């Protein structure tokens, strides 16, 4: 899966900062693909400065979009940002940069970019939105007819200017976990069948699956419970492996806790009172999900795997999601 981030910046006059792209010549918010091991909020900061010259601070995740394609899909983080400094400066990728009125938005603009701008401006706090976006017939036609010629031309232009060759964005491995709480505040934990450890319900995403879809599916498969996600509490990155893990909070809407091939049993533990054989990274994610906060938390979670920390052998290097 490819992952990117963009920033929505509104000035004191209610105008939104937009760029006009060099490739499609359409207007959009500034943003782009994440670098290997980069946190989404840091990526948004970097991309905005590269494309506009402005220094910003992402203060709130307002939306998460999944756009399916043949390469595994594209996930985009949308942040509301505060201006910290700098001056507007167009770039090679963005020949036009300007604050513009939001009613009406300038044309030409892709419908998916218009949706992101309008939703980002309206978001006033609380959990972020998450959802799929579809590729319009016009954009699909552009991708497979005109776009190859444009990008070939841009590659030749870079070569003529002795600039580095364009490097495609790195693929990310993506997984999702869920924090389900009892009425008294305890968190649901799964006791694994392959190792005597506890972890949050969740796992790796399947091809063409958005993280929130992974969270619901994995919870159902591991616990027998149907859940409704209500917040994205944290996003965690393992830099060396280019892995990104999402933690959602949820409420139970149906089903019964049922042991299965992956789960030997279940228990609710109060935050901070988990057994010693609980995966440490999952303990941190549960703590982030249950402490007071007003936005999604972004963290690096590097180092040895949870199983290695507990002195247990990883049985399959291919099945990475349970110990993460």
N, C-alpha and C positions, 0 to 999 in steps of 0.2 A: 504494500500500500504506500502511496505517496502522501506526504503530509506537508501542509503549508499553513501560513498564518498571515493575517492582515490587520491593519489598525484603522479604526474609525475615529477621526478627530474633528470636533465641531468647535468653531470659534465663538467669540462673544456675540456675534451677529446671527448665530444660528446657521451659518454656512458650513458645509462639510468639505474636507480636503479630498480632492480627487486627482487622479493622474490620467493622462491619455497614453495608452500603451503604444509602443513603437511597432509591435507586430500586427495587432488587429485594428489599431487606430480607434479603439473604443475606449470609453471612460470607465474607470473602476476605482475602488479604494486602493491605496498602496499596500503591497504585500507580495509574498512569493513563497518559495519552497524552503523548508527547514534544512539546515546543514546537518551532517551526521552528528547524532548525539545531542542536538540542540533542543532546549526547552522551548515550547511554543511561544511563551511570552517574550523570551529573549529574541526569538526569531522575528516576531512582529516588530520589536524595537529596531533591530538591525535592518530589516527590509524597508521600513518607513524612512529611516535616515538615508539609506542607499538610494532610494527612489525619489525622495523629496528634499533632502538636506535638513529636515527637521528632526530634533531629538524629542522623543515622546516616552511617556511612562504608561504601559498598559495597567489599568486599574481594575478592570472587570472583564471577565469572559462573558460575552453576551450571547454567543451562538457557536454551534459546532455543526458543520455541514458535511454530508457524504455525497460525493458525485461518483456514481459507478462508471467504470470503463474496463476495457479489456486487460489493462495492466494491473488489476487488483483494486482499482478505485482510488479516489482522491479525497482526503480528509482535510477540511479547512477550519482553522480556529479564527473566530472573529472577536476582536478586543475593542472596547472603548478605551481611548487613550487620552491622557492629559499632555499638553504641550509643555516641554521643559526648556526649549531653546532652539537655536539654529535659525537659518534663513532659507526660504524656499529656493531650491536650486534644481532645475531640470537635470535629467541624466540621459545617457544614451538610450536606456530602456523607456524613459518617460519624458518625451520631448515637451510635454505640457504638464504643469503642476499648478493647481489653483484652488482656492476656496470658492465654492459655487453655491448658489441657492438650491434648496432641496425640493422646491415646488415651482416649476417642474425640474426634474433632474435633466442634465444635458444629454443630448443624443449625438452619436449612436452609443448605446449601452446595452450589454447583454442582460436578459431578464434575470439571470441568477445573481448578477452583481447588483441590480436594482433591489432585489429582495434582501440581500445582505445589508445594503445601506439603510433601507427603510426600517428593517427590524432592529438594526443596531442603534439607530437614532431614537426609536421608541422605547428601547429597554431602559428601565429606570431602577433596576435592582432585582435581587432574588436569583433563583436558579437560571442558568443559561437555557436557551432553546437548543434542541437538537433535532435534526431531520435530514431526509434525503432531498437532493435537488436533481432535477432531470435535465438532460441535454436537449435543447431545442433542435428542431430539424435543420434550422439555418446554421447553428453552431456545428452540428454533426457534419453537414455538408462542407463547411469551411475546413474542419479538421482533416478531412480526407481528400480534399481537392485543392484548395488554395494554400492552406497552411504549409504543406511540404515545400512549395516553391518559395514562400516567404522565408522559412527557416534555412533553406539552402542559400538564399541570397544573404541572409544575416551571417551565416557561417563564412561565406566568401568575403564579406565585408570585414569580419573580425580578422581573417587571415591577411587581408590587404593592409590592415592597420597594425599587424604584428601583435595582435592581442591573443591571450590564451584561448585555446579551444573551449567551447562550451562543454561543461560537465553536467550530465543529466542528474537530477535529484536522486538521492539514495532511497532504496526501498526500506520501509519500516516493518518490523514484526509488531503486531498489535494484539493486545488481549484486554479483557475486562473482568472486574470483580464487583461483588455487591455486598453492601453492608445492610443487613436486615436487623431491626431492633425490636425487642419485645416491649410490652407496655411499660415495664419498669426501667427500660433503657439498656438492657443487656443486648449484646451482639450475638448473632447466630454464627457458629463455627462448625466446620465440617472436619470430622476425624477421618483421615485418609486410610485407604485399605492397603496401599503399597508400602507406606511407612507409618510409624506411630507418631504422627504429627497432626497438628490442627492448622487449617487454613480457611480463608474466606471462600465462599462459593464463587467460582468463575474459572476462566481459562482462556485459551487462544481463540482468536477469530478465525472464521472460515472464509474462503474466497468469496468476494462480493458481499460481505457482511459488515455492517456498520458497528462500531463499538457498543452502542446501546442495545443492538440486536443480539450481540454476543453475550452481553450481561444477562439478558432475559433467558436466552436459550441455555446457557451454561448453568444458571441457577436451577432451572427446571430439570435438567439432566442430572445434576448432582444431588438435588435435595427433594425433588418431586413437587416443589412449590411454584406456583405462578405468582409473579411479582409485577408491580407497577413502579417504574423508576420515577423518583421525584426530584433528584438533584445529582449533579456531577461534583462530588466532593474533592476529588484529587486526580491529577495526572502525573505519572511517574516515568522517568526515563532512565534506562540503563545505557550509558553512552557507548561502551565498548561493543555491545551487540546490536546497537541501534534498535532497541526495543522500547515500546511505549505502552504503559499499562494504565487503564482507566478504572477508577473506583466510583461507583454510583451508590447512592442510598435508595432504598426501596421499601415499599410496604407490601405485605402478602395479600393477594386477592383470591387465592384458592389453592387447592392441593393439600397434600399431607406429607410430612417428613418421612421419606422412605429410603432405607439403606439400599445400596446398589453396588455395581462393580467398582465404582470409584470411591464411594463413601461407606465407611463401616459404621458410622454413627454421627450424632449431632448433639450440640449442647449450646446453651446461651451463657456467655460470661460477661460480667461487667467490664467496661473499658479499664485497662490497667490491671485486671485480675485474671488474665489469661494464663493457662498452664505453661510451664517452662518449655514444653515441646511444641510451642506455637511458632510459626514462621515469623521471624523478626520484622521483615518488611511489611507483612500483613498487619502486624500489631501497630506499626506506625500509620498505615493507611486507615485502620479502624479508628485510631486516635484522632487523625485529621478529620474523619467523617463525623465524629461525635463531639468534637470541641466546638465552641462558638466561633463562627466565621461568617463573613458576608460575601465571599466569592470562592471560586475554585482555587485550590492550592496546587502549585507546580513544584515538583521536587526531582532532584537527581537521586537515584537509588543504586549506586555502584557498589562494587565489592563482591565477595563470595556469595553464592546463592544461599537461600535459607537453609536448605538441607546441609550444605557444607558447614554453615555456622553451627548447626546442631550436631555435627560430627557424623552425618549420614551420607551414604554413597548415592550419587545420582545414577539411576539405572539406565536412563535413556537420554542421550544428548539431543535427540530429535524432539522429544516431548517436553518442551521447556516450560509450558504454562503452569503446571501445578506448583512448582517450587518458587515461582516468581512472585 
